[in-house]
Amino acid sequence: MRIYEGMFLVEPMQASTNWGGVLQHIRQILVKHKAKVIKISKWAERKLAFDIKKQKRGTYILIYFEAPSESISRIKADCQLSEIILRVLILLLNKKQIQKLTAKTNSQAQTQ
């Protein structure tokens, strides 16, 4: 299992009216392919440089997750079939980035 960073660009109307449903939809795709979500954070709604699926704006969601490497292509394929997700970018984290992520999540867990 490896740790990945996924940037999901979602349809802004869905994100503003049904935030819980959008997160659940993304989680279902990840869990379906044996991924474990580590952290989710909403970035912001932004104007896009060009239209994507006839949308001028999009909401960005950053998700860190752990998954087997063979699942990534299937996760991307499911995201392309989704009507809610406009685009997805998934990157493998290196050791330094993983240490930084675990330090942040541990410090946030201690403050709560």
Phi, psi and omega in degrees: 000136180239161180258132183236157173245124180242129175254114182254126175258117185244161181295126190293326179294319177297318182295322182279327183265334185220058184302315180298321178294322178295313179297319179295321178300314180293317178301319180298319178297315181293313182295324178304328182253029173064033177264149178243121182285130179261313184206140176234134174218138177273130176274263182202166172270131183226156172284134181275150179294329177212158182294137174236119183051044178066020179253135178266342180232162178206154177252129182264136177232126179258125182231130171258132182211160178250132183204157172291145185298330180287349180277340188299316180296325178287325176297314179298320179296318178294325178293324178293331179277346182287142176275342181273319183274122180276316180210159175216143174228123181239127181236144175279132179275144175271175185300320181295317179293324178295317179297319179296317179296314181293325177295318179294314182292325177293318180291325177290323179293324181288329181280343182272000000 
